Amino acid sequence: MCTAVDRRLFFLLHRAHLALLAHANTRTLAALGVSSSQLATIYFVAKHGGASLTEIADTLDLNKSAVSGMLGRLESAGLVRRQPDPQDGRGSQVFLTAKGDAVRTASLPLVRQLTAELTAGFDVAEIETVTRFLNSIVDRLGQA
């Protein structure tokens, strides 16, 4: 069992990642009917309408087959739509539907609540330090 004084960073980051995903998935599935990865895809497509499968995979750090399956589920649920990419006959572009945008809008209070739960008990300076630390990992090691 992990304790508050555990200093094994790789172990703690791994455990934190698993705990956060499990908690977020439970909450987003119950409230919105989508997983946290699906919600991240909805957010990305809302901001980058016409994104390709490759762009989504690269942003979410998932393999293309995982993204393809996820997009199939989101499309079946009526949350996204795909259309042929006019620049690449083999590819497609992904767009959010009105239903997908409604899920995104409905998720905003939940995401704020999850963030508040995640940061409870920490002051602004501590949160800034954690944010800087995590961003430095992504910046230095994210594309490795």
N, CA, C and O atoms as a GROMACS GRO file, in nm:
protein
  576
    1MET      N    1   0.084  -0.120   0.000
    1MET     CA    2   0.000   0.000   0.000
    1MET      C    3   0.087   0.124   0.000
    1MET      O    4   0.190   0.130   0.068
    2CYS      N    5   0.047   0.220  -0.076
    2CYS     CA    6   0.119   0.346  -0.090
    2CYS      C    7   0.086   0.437   0.028
    2CYS      O    8  -0.029   0.443   0.072
    3THR      N    9   0.186   0.506   0.080
    3THR     CA   10   0.163   0.599   0.191
    3THR      C   11   0.197   0.741   0.146
    3THR      O   12   0.258   0.761   0.041
    4ALA      N   13   0.156   0.837   0.226
    4ALA     CA   14   0.179   0.977   0.191
    4ALA      C   15   0.327   1.012   0.187
    4ALA      O   16   0.365   1.111   0.125
    5VAL      N   17   0.412   0.932   0.252
    5VAL     CA   18   0.555   0.963   0.253
    5VAL      C   19   0.631   0.884   0.147
    5VAL      O   20   0.754   0.894   0.140
    6ASP      N   21   0.563   0.808   0.067
    6ASP     CA   22   0.627   0.732  -0.040
    6ASP      C   23   0.692   0.829  -0.138
    6ASP      O   24   0.627   0.923  -0.183
    7ARG      N   25   0.817   0.808  -0.172
    7ARG     CA   26   0.889   0.899  -0.260
    7ARG      C   27   0.933   0.833  -0.391
    7ARG      O   28   1.017   0.887  -0.462
    8ARG      N   29   0.876   0.719  -0.422
    8ARG     CA   30   0.910   0.650  -0.547
    8ARG      C   31   0.828   0.713  -0.659
    8ARG      O   32   0.715   0.673  -0.684
    9LEU      N   33   0.886   0.811  -0.726
    9LEU     CA   34   0.812   0.893  -0.822
    9LEU      C   35   0.752   0.813  -0.937
    9LEU      O   36   0.636   0.833  -0.972
   10PHE      N   37   0.829   0.722  -0.996
   10PHE     CA   38   0.773   0.643  -1.106
   10PHE      C   39   0.652   0.563  -1.058
   10PHE      O   40   0.548   0.561  -1.124
   11PHE      N   41   0.668   0.498  -0.944
   11PHE     CA   42   0.559   0.420  -0.886
   11PHE      C   43   0.439   0.508  -0.855
   11PHE      O   44   0.326   0.473  -0.888
   12LEU      N   45   0.463   0.622  -0.792
   12LEU     CA   46   0.353   0.712  -0.755
   12LEU      C   47   0.283   0.771  -0.877
   12LEU      O   48   0.160   0.780  -0.879
   13LEU      N   49   0.359   0.809  -0.978
   13LEU     CA   50   0.296   0.861  -1.099
   13LEU      C   51   0.211   0.755  -1.167
   13LEU      O   52   0.102   0.783  -1.216
   14HIS      N   53   0.261   0.632  -1.170
   14HIS     CA   54   0.186   0.522  -1.228
   14HIS      C   55   0.056   0.498  -1.149
   14HIS      O   56  -0.052   0.489  -1.208
   15ARG      N   57   0.068   0.489  -1.018
   15ARG     CA   58  -0.051   0.467  -0.934
   15ARG      C   59  -0.149   0.583  -0.945
   15ARG      O   60  -0.270   0.562  -0.952
   16ALA      N   61  -0.097   0.706  -0.946
   16ALA     CA   62  -0.184   0.824  -0.958
   16ALA      C   63  -0.257   0.823  -1.092
   16ALA      O   64  -0.376   0.855  -1.099
   17HIS      N   65  -0.186   0.788  -1.198
   17HIS     CA   66  -0.247   0.780  -1.330
   17HIS      C   67  -0.362   0.680  -1.331
   17HIS      O   68  -0.471   0.711  -1.379
   18LEU      N   69  -0.338   0.561  -1.278
   18LEU     CA   70  -0.442   0.458  -1.275
   18LEU      C   71  -0.560   0.500  -1.189
   18LEU      O   72  -0.676   0.482  -1.228
   19ALA      N   73  -0.532   0.556  -1.072
   19ALA     CA   74  -0.639   0.599  -0.982
   19ALA      C   75  -0.722   0.711  -1.044
   19ALA      O   76  -0.845   0.710  -1.036
   20LEU      N   77  -0.654   0.807  -1.106
   20LEU     CA   78  -0.724   0.919  -1.168
   20LEU      C   79  -0.812   0.872  -1.283
   20LEU      O   80  -0.928   0.914  -1.292
   21LEU      N   81  -0.760   0.787  -1.370
   21LEU     CA   82  -0.840   0.737  -1.482
   21LEU      C   83  -0.960   0.656  -1.434
   21LEU      O   84  -1.070   0.672  -1.487
   22ALA      N   85  -0.939   0.570  -1.336
   22ALA     CA   86  -1.050   0.490  -1.285
   22ALA      C   87  -1.158   0.580  -1.226
   22ALA      O   88  -1.277   0.560  -1.252
   23HIS      N   89  -1.118   0.677  -1.147
   23HIS     CA   90  -1.214   0.768  -1.085
   23HIS      C   91  -1.286   0.852  -1.191
   23HIS      O   92  -1.408   0.864  -1.188
   24ALA      N   93  -1.210   0.908  -1.284
   24ALA     CA   94  -1.270   0.991  -1.389
   24ALA      C   95  -1.364   0.908  -1.476
   24ALA      O   96  -1.473   0.955  -1.511
   25ASN      N   97  -1.323   0.787  -1.512
   25ASN     CA   98  -1.410   0.701  -1.594
   25ASN      C   99  -1.541   0.670  -1.523
   25ASN      O  100  -1.648   0.677  -1.583
   26THR      N  101  -1.531   0.636  -1.396
   26THR     CA  102  -1.652   0.607  -1.319
   26THR      C  103  -1.747   0.726  -1.321
   26THR      O  104  -1.868   0.710  -1.343
   27ARG      N  105  -1.693   0.843  -1.298
   27ARG     CA  106  -1.775   0.963  -1.290
   27ARG      C  107  -1.830   1.005  -1.426
   27ARG      O  108  -1.948   1.039  -1.438
   28THR      N  109  -1.745   1.004  -1.531
   28THR     CA  110  -1.793   1.048  -1.662
   28THR      C  111  -1.891   0.948  -1.722
   28THR      O  112  -1.989   0.987  -1.786
   29LEU      N  113  -1.866   0.819  -1.702
   29LEU     CA  114  -1.960   0.719  -1.752
   29LEU      C  115  -2.096   0.733  -1.685
   29LEU      O  116  -2.199   0.726  -1.751
   30ALA      N  117  -2.096   0.752  -1.553
   30ALA     CA  118  -2.222   0.764  -1.480
   30ALA      C  119  -2.298   0.891  -1.517
   30ALA      O  120  -2.420   0.889  -1.533
   31ALA      N  121  -2.226   1.001  -1.531
   31ALA     CA  122  -2.293   1.129  -1.554
   31ALA      C  123  -2.322   1.158  -1.701
   31ALA      O  124  -2.422   1.222  -1.734
   32LEU      N  125  -2.234   1.109  -1.790
   32LEU     CA  126  -2.242   1.151  -1.930
   32LEU      C  127  -2.256   1.035  -2.029
   32LEU      O  128  -2.292   1.056  -2.144
   33GLY      N  129  -2.227   0.914  -1.983
   33GLY     CA  130  -2.234   0.798  -2.071
   33GLY      C  131  -2.112   0.781  -2.160
   33GLY      O  132  -2.116   0.704  -2.256
   34VAL      N  133  -2.003   0.852  -2.130
   34VAL     CA  134  -1.879   0.840  -2.207
   34VAL      C  135  -1.762   0.823  -2.109
   34VAL      O  136  -1.768   0.867  -1.995
   35SER      N  137  -1.656   0.757  -2.157
   35SER     CA  138  -1.536   0.742  -2.077
   35SER      C  139  -1.456   0.872  -2.077
   35SER      O  140  -1.486   0.964  -2.154
   36SER      N  141  -1.357   0.880  -1.992
   36SER     CA  142  -1.274   1.002  -1.989
   36SER      C  143  -1.195   1.016  -2.119
   36SER      O  144  -1.173   1.128  -2.164
   37SER      N  145  -1.152   0.907  -2.181
   37SER     CA  146  -1.083   0.914  -2.311
   37SER      C  147  -1.178   0.962  -2.420
   37SER      O  148  -1.140   1.042  -2.505
   38GLN      N  149  -1.301   0.914  -2.416
   38GLN     CA  150  -1.400   0.960  -2.513
   38GLN      C  151  -1.428   1.109  -2.492
   38GLN      O  152  -1.443   1.184  -2.589
   39LEU      N  153  -1.436   1.151  -2.367
   39LEU     CA  154  -1.460   1.293  -2.339
   39LEU      C  155  -1.342   1.377  -2.386
   39LEU      O  156  -1.362   1.486  -2.441
   40ALA      N  157  -1.220   1.329  -2.366
   40ALA     CA  158  -1.103   1.402  -2.416
   40ALA      C  159  -1.109   1.414  -2.568
   40ALA      O  160  -1.072   1.518  -2.622
   41THR      N  161  -1.154   1.310  -2.635
   41THR     CA  162  -1.169   1.315  -2.780
   41THR      C  163  -1.274   1.417  -2.820
   41THR      O  164  -1.254   1.494  -2.914
   42ILE      N  165  -1.385   1.419  -2.749
   42ILE     CA  166  -1.490   1.517  -2.776
   42ILE      C  167  -1.436   1.658  -2.760
   42ILE      O  168  -1.463   1.744  -2.844
   43TYR      N  169  -1.360   1.684  -2.654
   43TYR     CA  170  -1.301   1.816  -2.632
   43TYR      C  171  -1.208   1.853  -2.747
   43TYR      O  172  -1.213   1.964  -2.799
   44PHE      N  173  -1.122   1.758  -2.787
   44PHE     CA  174  -1.025   1.786  -2.893
   44PHE      C  175  -1.097   1.814  -3.025
   44PHE      O  176  -1.063   1.910  -3.094
   45VAL      N  177  -1.195   1.732  -3.059
   45VAL     CA  178  -1.268   1.750  -3.186
   45VAL      C  179  -1.349   1.880  -3.182
   45VAL      O  180  -1.365   1.945  -3.286
   46ALA      N  181  -1.401   1.918  -3.066
   46ALA     CA  182  -1.474   2.044  -3.056
   46ALA      C  183  -1.383   2.162  -3.090
   46ALA      O  184  -1.425   2.258  -3.154
   47LYS      N  185  -1.259   2.153  -3.048
   47LYS     CA  186  -1.162   2.262  -3.072
   47LYS      C  187  -1.098   2.251  -3.210
   47LYS      O  188  -1.057   2.352  -3.267
   48HIS      N  189  -1.088   2.128  -3.262
   48HIS     CA  190  -1.019   2.104  -3.390
   48HIS      C  191  -1.111   2.027  -3.484
   48HIS      O  192  -1.081   1.915  -3.524
   49GLY      N  193  -1.222   2.088  -3.520
   49GLY     CA  194  -1.316   2.024  -3.612
   49GLY      C  195  -1.247   1.986  -3.742
   49GLY      O  196  -1.174   2.066  -3.799
   50GLY      N  197  -1.272   1.865  -3.788
   50GLY     CA  198  -1.206   1.817  -3.909
   50GLY      C  199  -1.075   1.747  -3.882
   50GLY      O  200  -0.999   1.718  -3.974
   51ALA      N  201  -1.047   1.720  -3.754
   51ALA     CA  202  -0.923   1.652  -3.717
   51ALA      C  203  -0.919   1.513  -3.780
   51ALA      O  204  -1.022   1.450  -3.802
   52SER      N  205  -0.798   1.468  -3.806
   52SER     CA  206  -0.779   1.333  -3.859
   52SER      C  207  -0.762   1.235  -3.744
   52SER      O  208  -0.736   1.274  -3.630
   53LEU      N  209  -0.776   1.110  -3.774
   53LEU     CA  210  -0.753   1.004  -3.676
   53LEU      C  211  -0.612   1.014  -3.621
   53LEU      O  212  -0.591   0.997  -3.501
   54THR      N  213  -0.514   1.043  -3.707
   54THR     CA  214  -0.374   1.055  -3.665
   54THR      C  215  -0.357   1.170  -3.567
   54THR      O  216  -0.287   1.156  -3.466
   55GLU      N  217  -0.420   1.284  -3.595
   55GLU     CA  218  -0.409   1.399  -3.504
   55GLU      C  219  -0.469   1.366  -3.368
   55GLU      O  220  -0.412   1.402  -3.265
   56ILE      N  221  -0.581   1.298  -3.367
   56ILE     CA  222  -0.644   1.259  -3.241
   56ILE      C  223  -0.555   1.161  -3.166
   56ILE      O  224  -0.534   1.175  -3.046
   57ALA      N  225  -0.503   1.061  -3.237
   57ALA     CA  226  -0.417   0.960  -3.175
   57ALA      C  227  -0.292   1.025  -3.116
   57ALA      O  228  -0.253   0.994  -3.004
   58ASP      N  229  -0.230   1.116  -3.191
   58ASP     CA  230  -0.109   1.182  -3.143
   58ASP      C  231  -0.137   1.268  -3.019
   58ASP      O  232  -0.059   1.268  -2.924
   59THR      N  233  -0.248   1.340  -3.021
   59THR     CA  234  -0.282   1.427  -2.908
   59THR      C  235  -0.312   1.348  -2.782
   59THR      O  236  -0.269   1.385  -2.673
   60LEU      N  237  -0.386   1.238  -2.796
   60LEU     CA  238  -0.426   1.158  -2.680
   60LEU      C  239  -0.324   1.051  -2.645
   60LEU      O  240  -0.341   0.978  -2.547
   61ASP      N  241  -0.218   1.041  -2.725
   61ASP     CA  242  -0.113   0.942  -2.704
   61ASP      C  243  -0.172   0.800  -2.703
   61ASP      O  244  -0.143   0.720  -2.615
   62LEU      N  245  -0.255   0.774  -2.803
   62LEU     CA  246  -0.315   0.642  -2.822
   62LEU      C  247  -0.275   0.590  -2.959
   62LEU      O  248  -0.240   0.668  -3.047
   63ASN      N  249  -0.281   0.458  -2.977
   63ASN     CA  250  -0.252   0.406  -3.111
   63ASN      C  251  -0.375   0.425  -3.200
   63ASN      O  252  -0.487   0.442  -3.152
   64LYS      N  253  -0.350   0.422  -3.330
   64LYS     CA  254  -0.457   0.451  -3.426
   64LYS      C  255  -0.571   0.351  -3.417
   64LYS      O  256  -0.687   0.389  -3.435
   65SER      N  257  -0.540   0.225  -3.390
   65SER     CA  258  -0.649   0.127  -3.383
   65SER      C  259  -0.739   0.154  -3.262
   65SER      O  260  -0.860   0.134  -3.270
   66ALA      N  261  -0.681   0.198  -3.151
   66ALA     CA  262  -0.762   0.233  -3.034
   66ALA      C  263  -0.852   0.353  -3.064
   66ALA      O  264  -0.969   0.355  -3.027
   67VAL      N  265  -0.796   0.452  -3.132
   67VAL     CA  266  -0.874   0.571  -3.167
   67VAL      C  267  -0.982   0.535  -3.268
   67VAL      O  268  -1.094   0.585  -3.259
   68SER      N  269  -0.951   0.450  -3.363
   68SER     CA  270  -1.050   0.408  -3.462
   68SER      C  271  -1.168   0.340  -3.394
   68SER      O  272  -1.283   0.369  -3.427
   69GLY      N  273  -1.142   0.251  -3.300
   69GLY     CA  274  -1.249   0.185  -3.226
   69GLY      C  275  -1.330   0.283  -3.143
   69GLY      O  276  -1.453   0.275  -3.138
   70MET      N  277  -1.260   0.376  -3.077
   70MET     CA  278  -1.328   0.475  -2.996
   70MET      C  279  -1.416   0.564  -3.083
   70MET      O  280  -1.530   0.595  -3.047
   71LEU      N  281  -1.363   0.607  -3.198
   71LEU     CA  282  -1.443   0.690  -3.288
   71LEU      C  283  -1.565   0.614  -3.339
   71LEU      O  284  -1.672   0.673  -3.356
   72GLY      N  285  -1.550   0.485  -3.362
   72GLY     CA  286  -1.665   0.404  -3.403
   72GLY      C  287  -1.774   0.405  -3.297
   72GLY      O  288  -1.892   0.416  -3.329
   73ARG      N  289  -1.734   0.392  -3.170
   73ARG     CA  290  -1.832   0.395  -3.061
   73ARG      C  291  -1.895   0.534  -3.047
   73ARG      O  292  -2.016   0.545  -3.025
   74LEU      N  293  -1.814   0.639  -3.060
   74LEU     CA  294  -1.867   0.775  -3.051
   74LEU      C  295  -1.960   0.805  -3.169
   74LEU      O  296  -2.061   0.874  -3.154
   75GLU      N  297  -1.925   0.753  -3.285
   75GLU     CA  298  -2.010   0.773  -3.403
   75GLU      C  299  -2.142   0.698  -3.387
   75GLU      O  300  -2.248   0.751  -3.419
   76SER      N  301  -2.136   0.575  -3.337
   76SER     CA  302  -2.258   0.496  -3.314
   76SER      C  303  -2.350   0.564  -3.213
   76SER      O  304  -2.472   0.554  -3.222
   77ALA      N  305  -2.290   0.633  -3.117
   77ALA     CA  306  -2.368   0.704  -3.015
   77ALA      C  307  -2.419   0.839  -3.067
   77ALA      O  308  -2.494   0.908  -2.998
   78GLY      N  309  -2.378   0.876  -3.188
   78GLY     CA  310  -2.423   1.002  -3.246
   78GLY      C  311  -2.350   1.125  -3.195
   78GLY      O  312  -2.402   1.236  -3.205
   79LEU      N  313  -2.230   1.106  -3.139
   79LEU     CA  314  -2.156   1.217  -3.079
   79LEU      C  315  -2.056   1.280  -3.175
   79LEU      O  316  -2.023   1.398  -3.161
   80VAL      N  317  -2.008   1.204  -3.271
   80VAL     CA  318  -1.920   1.256  -3.375
   80VAL      C  319  -1.966   1.202  -3.509
   80VAL      O  320  -2.041   1.105  -3.517
   81ARG      N  321  -1.918   1.265  -3.613
   81ARG     CA  322  -1.941   1.214  -3.748
   81ARG      C  323  -1.810   1.223  -3.824
   81ARG      O  324  -1.728   1.313  -3.803
   82ARG      N  325  -1.793   1.128  -3.913
   82ARG     CA  326  -1.674   1.128  -3.999
   82ARG      C  327  -1.716   1.156  -4.142
   82ARG      O  328  -1.823   1.115  -4.186
   83GLN      N  329  -1.629   1.225  -4.212
   83GLN     CA  330  -1.651   1.245  -4.354
   83GLN      C  331  -1.518   1.231  -4.424
   83GLN      O  332  -1.413   1.254  -4.364
   84PRO      N  333  -1.520   1.194  -4.550
   84PRO     CA  334  -1.394   1.176  -4.623
   84PRO      C  335  -1.310   1.304  -4.623
   84PRO      O  336  -1.363   1.414  -4.634
   85ASP      N  337  -1.181   1.286  -4.611
   85ASP     CA  338  -1.088   1.398  -4.614
   85ASP      C  339  -1.064   1.435  -4.760
   85ASP      O  340  -1.016   1.352  -4.838
   86PRO      N  341  -1.097   1.558  -4.800
   86PRO     CA  342  -1.080   1.595  -4.941
   86PRO      C  343  -0.932   1.599  -4.984
   86PRO      O  344  -0.903   1.592  -5.104
   87GLN      N  345  -0.841   1.610  -4.888
   87GLN     CA  346  -0.698   1.614  -4.920
   87GLN      C  347  -0.634   1.476  -4.921
   87GLN      O  348  -0.526   1.457  -4.978
   88ASP      N  349  -0.701   1.378  -4.857
   88ASP     CA  350  -0.645   1.244  -4.845
   88ASP      C  351  -0.758   1.144  -4.864
   88ASP      O  352  -0.840   1.124  -4.775
   89GLY      N  353  -0.762   1.083  -4.980
   89GLY     CA  354  -0.871   0.991  -5.012
   89GLY      C  355  -0.883   0.873  -4.919
   89GLY      O  356  -0.990   0.812  -4.910
   90ARG      N  357  -0.775   0.837  -4.848
   90ARG     CA  358  -0.779   0.724  -4.756
   90ARG      C  359  -0.824   0.765  -4.616
   90ARG      O  360  -0.867   0.681  -4.537
   91GLY      N  361  -0.815   0.893  -4.586
   91GLY     CA  362  -0.844   0.940  -4.451
   91GLY      C  363  -0.982   0.999  -4.437
   91GLY      O  364  -1.056   1.014  -4.534
   92SER      N  365  -1.014   1.031  -4.313
   92SER     CA  366  -1.141   1.098  -4.287
   92SER      C  367  -1.119   1.209  -4.186
   92SER      O  368  -1.020   1.211  -4.113
   93GLN      N  369  -1.212   1.300  -4.184
   93GLN     CA  370  -1.212   1.410  -4.089
   93GLN      C  371  -1.322   1.383  -3.987
   93GLN      O  372  -1.426   1.327  -4.020
   94VAL      N  373  -1.298   1.424  -3.864
   94VAL     CA  374  -1.393   1.399  -3.756
   94VAL      C  375  -1.451   1.533  -3.710
   94VAL      O  376  -1.378   1.630  -3.688
   95PHE      N  377  -1.583   1.534  -3.697
   95PHE     CA  378  -1.654   1.653  -3.652
   95PHE      C  379  -1.748   1.616  -3.537
   95PHE      O  380  -1.798   1.504  -3.530
   96LEU      N  381  -1.769   1.710  -3.449
   96LEU     CA  382  -1.863   1.692  -3.339
   96LEU      C  383  -2.005   1.714  -3.391
   96LEU      O  384  -2.029   1.802  -3.474
   97THR      N  385  -2.098   1.634  -3.343
   97THR     CA  386  -2.239   1.655  -3.374
   97THR      C  387  -2.300   1.746  -3.267
   97THR      O  388  -2.234   1.779  -3.168
   98ALA      N  389  -2.422   1.787  -3.287
   98ALA     CA  390  -2.492   1.867  -3.186
   98ALA      C  391  -2.503   1.788  -3.056
   98ALA      O  392  -2.489   1.844  -2.947
   99LYS      N  393  -2.529   1.659  -3.066
   99LYS     CA  394  -2.537   1.574  -2.946
   99LYS      C  395  -2.402   1.568  -2.877
   99LYS      O  396  -2.395   1.571  -2.754
  100GLY      N  397  -2.294   1.558  -2.954
  100GLY     CA  398  -2.160   1.558  -2.896
  100GLY      C  399  -2.129   1.689  -2.826
  100GLY      O  400  -2.068   1.690  -2.718
  101ASP      N  401  -2.171   1.799  -2.886
  101ASP     CA  402  -2.148   1.929  -2.822
  101ASP      C  403  -2.231   1.942  -2.695
  101ASP      O  404  -2.187   2.006  -2.599
  102ALA      N  405  -2.350   1.883  -2.693
  102ALA     CA  406  -2.432   1.886  -2.572
  102ALA      C  407  -2.363   1.808  -2.459
  102ALA      O  408  -2.366   1.850  -2.344
  103VAL      N  409  -2.300   1.695  -2.492
  103VAL     CA  410  -2.226   1.618  -2.392
  103VAL      C  411  -2.107   1.700  -2.342
  103VAL      O  412  -2.080   1.703  -2.222
  104ARG      N  413  -2.036   1.767  -2.434
  104ARG     CA  414  -1.923   1.851  -2.394
  104ARG      C  415  -1.969   1.961  -2.299
  104ARG      O  416  -1.907   1.983  -2.195
  105THR      N  417  -2.078   2.028  -2.333
  105THR     CA  418  -2.130   2.135  -2.248
  105THR      C  419  -2.173   2.080  -2.112
  105THR      O  420  -2.144   2.141  -2.009
  106ALA      N  421  -2.240   1.967  -2.113
  106ALA     CA  422  -2.285   1.906  -1.986
  106ALA      C  423  -2.167   1.861  -1.901
  106ALA      O  424  -2.180   1.850  -1.779
  107SER      N  425  -2.053   1.835  -1.962
  107SER     CA  426  -1.936   1.786  -1.888
  107SER      C  427  -1.863   1.896  -1.812
  107SER      O  428  -1.790   1.868  -1.717
  108LEU      N  429  -1.883   2.020  -1.850
  108LEU     CA  430  -1.804   2.128  -1.792
  108LEU      C  431  -1.815   2.137  -1.640
  108LEU      O  432  -1.712   2.147  -1.573
  109PRO      N  433  -1.936   2.134  -1.581
  109PRO     CA  434  -1.943   2.137  -1.434
  109PRO      C  435  -1.877   2.014  -1.371
  109PRO      O  436  -1.815   2.025  -1.266
  110LEU      N  437  -1.891   1.898  -1.434
  110LEU     CA  438  -1.830   1.776  -1.380
  110LEU      C  439  -1.677   1.788  -1.382
  110LEU      O  440  -1.612   1.750  -1.285
  111VAL      N  441  -1.622   1.838  -1.490
  111VAL     CA  442  -1.476   1.853  -1.499
  111VAL      C  443  -1.427   1.952  -1.394
  111VAL      O  444  -1.323   1.931  -1.332
  112ARG      N  445  -1.502   2.061  -1.374
  112ARG     CA  446  -1.465   2.157  -1.268
  112ARG      C  447  -1.470   2.090  -1.131
  112ARG      O  448  -1.382   2.112  -1.047
  113GLN      N  449  -1.572   2.008  -1.109
  113GLN     CA  450  -1.585   1.938  -0.980
  113GLN      C  451  -1.471   1.838  -0.961
  113GLN      O  452  -1.413   1.830  -0.853
  114LEU      N  453  -1.439   1.762  -1.065
  114LEU     CA  454  -1.328   1.666  -1.056
  114LEU      C  455  -1.196   1.737  -1.030
  114LEU      O  456  -1.113   1.689  -0.952
  115THR      N  457  -1.175   1.851  -1.094
  115THR     CA  458  -1.053   1.929  -1.071
  115THR      C  459  -1.048   1.979  -0.928
  115THR      O  460  -0.943   1.975  -0.865
  116ALA      N  461  -1.161   2.026  -0.876
  116ALA     CA  462  -1.165   2.073  -0.737
  116ALA      C  463  -1.135   1.959  -0.640
  116ALA      O  464  -1.063   1.978  -0.541
  117GLU      N  465  -1.190   1.840  -0.668
  117GLU     CA  466  -1.160   1.725  -0.582
  117GLU      C  467  -1.012   1.689  -0.588
  117GLU      O  468  -0.952   1.656  -0.486
  118LEU      N  469  -0.956   1.695  -0.706
  118LEU     CA  470  -0.815   1.660  -0.726
  118LEU      C  471  -0.722   1.755  -0.654
  118LEU      O  472  -0.617   1.714  -0.604
  119THR      N  473  -0.758   1.882  -0.649
  119THR     CA  474  -0.670   1.983  -0.591
  119THR      C  475  -0.705   2.021  -0.447
  119THR      O  476  -0.639   2.106  -0.387
  120ALA      N  477  -0.808   1.958  -0.392
  120ALA     CA  478  -0.850   1.991  -0.255
  120ALA      C  479  -0.735   1.971  -0.157
  120ALA      O  480  -0.663   1.870  -0.163
  121GLY      N  481  -0.717   2.066  -0.068
  121GLY     CA  482  -0.613   2.057   0.033
  121GLY      C  483  -0.479   2.113  -0.010
  121GLY      O  484  -0.384   2.112   0.068
  122PHE      N  485  -0.470   2.161  -0.132
  122PHE     CA  486  -0.345   2.219  -0.182
  122PHE      C  487  -0.366   2.366  -0.209
  122PHE      O  488  -0.470   2.407  -0.259
  123ASP      N  489  -0.265   2.447  -0.174
  123ASP     CA  490  -0.276   2.591  -0.203
  123ASP      C  491  -0.231   2.618  -0.346
  123ASP      O  492  -0.180   2.530  -0.415
  124VAL      N  493  -0.249   2.741  -0.389
  124VAL     CA  494  -0.220   2.779  -0.527
  124VAL      C  495  -0.074   2.752  -0.562
  124VAL      O  496  -0.046   2.702  -0.671
  125ALA      N  497   0.017   2.783  -0.473
  125ALA     CA  498   0.161   2.762  -0.501
  125ALA      C  499   0.191   2.614  -0.518
  125ALA      O  500   0.270   2.576  -0.605
  126GLU      N  501   0.130   2.529  -0.436
  126GLU     CA  502   0.153   2.384  -0.449
  126GLU      C  503   0.098   2.332  -0.582
  126GLU      O  504   0.162   2.250  -0.648
  127ILE      N  505  -0.019   2.379  -0.619
  127ILE     CA  506  -0.079   2.336  -0.745
  127ILE      C  507   0.008   2.383  -0.862
  127ILE      O  508   0.026   2.309  -0.959
  128GLU      N  509   0.061   2.504  -0.855
  128GLU     CA  510   0.150   2.555  -0.959
  128GLU      C  511   0.275   2.468  -0.971
  128GLU      O  512   0.321   2.441  -1.082
  129THR      N  513   0.330   2.425  -0.858
  129THR     CA  514   0.449   2.339  -0.860
  129THR      C  515   0.418   2.204  -0.924
  129THR      O  516   0.496   2.156  -1.006
  130VAL      N  517   0.306   2.144  -0.887
  130VAL     CA  518   0.268   2.015  -0.945
  130VAL      C  519   0.244   2.032  -1.095
  130VAL      O  520   0.287   1.949  -1.175
  131THR      N  521   0.175   2.138  -1.133
  131THR     CA  522   0.148   2.164  -1.274
  131THR      C  523   0.278   2.181  -1.352
  131THR      O  524   0.294   2.125  -1.461
  132ARG      N  525   0.370   2.259  -1.297
  132ARG     CA  526   0.500   2.279  -1.363
  132ARG      C  527   0.575   2.147  -1.375
  132ARG      O  528   0.635   2.120  -1.479
  133PHE      N  529   0.573   2.066  -1.271
  133PHE     CA  530   0.639   1.936  -1.271
  133PHE      C  531   0.581   1.845  -1.380
  133PHE      O  532   0.655   1.787  -1.459
  134LEU      N  533   0.450   1.833  -1.383
  134LEU     CA  534   0.386   1.745  -1.481
  134LEU      C  535   0.408   1.795  -1.624
  134LEU      O  536   0.435   1.715  -1.714
  135ASN      N  537   0.397   1.926  -1.645
  135ASN     CA  538   0.424   1.981  -1.778
  135ASN      C  539   0.569   1.959  -1.820
  135ASN      O  540   0.596   1.936  -1.937
  136SER      N  541   0.661   1.966  -1.725
  136SER     CA  542   0.802   1.944  -1.761
  136SER      C  543   0.824   1.800  -1.806
  136SER      O  544   0.904   1.775  -1.896
  137ILE      N  545   0.753   1.706  -1.745
  137ILE     CA  546   0.764   1.566  -1.787
  137ILE      C  547   0.711   1.551  -1.929
  137ILE      O  548   0.776   1.488  -2.013
  138VAL      N  549   0.595   1.608  -1.955
  138VAL     CA  550   0.536   1.600  -2.089
  138VAL      C  551   0.626   1.666  -2.192
  138VAL      O  552   0.650   1.610  -2.299
  139ASP      N  553   0.676   1.785  -2.160
  139ASP     CA  554   0.762   1.859  -2.254
  139ASP      C  555   0.892   1.785  -2.282
  139ASP      O  556   0.936   1.779  -2.397
  140ARG      N  557   0.954   1.730  -2.181
  140ARG     CA  558   1.084   1.666  -2.198
  140ARG      C  559   1.075   1.523  -2.248
  140ARG      O  560   1.162   1.477  -2.322
  141LEU      N  561   0.970   1.453  -2.208
  141LEU     CA  562   0.965   1.310  -2.238
  141LEU      C  563   0.845   1.267  -2.323
  141LEU      O  564   0.838   1.153  -2.367
  142GLY      N  565   0.753   1.357  -2.345
  142GLY     CA  566   0.629   1.323  -2.412
  142GLY      C  567   0.643   1.272  -2.554
  142GLY      O  568   0.564   1.188  -2.596
  143GLN      N  569   0.738   1.318  -2.628
  143GLN     CA  570   0.756   1.277  -2.767
  143GLN      C  571   0.864   1.170  -2.782
  143GLN      O  572   0.895   1.129  -2.893
  144ALA      N  573   0.920   1.126  -2.670
  144ALA     CA  574   1.029   1.026  -2.676
  144ALA      C  575   0.979   0.892  -2.722
  144ALA      O  576   1.057   0.797  -2.733
   0.00000   0.00000   0.00000
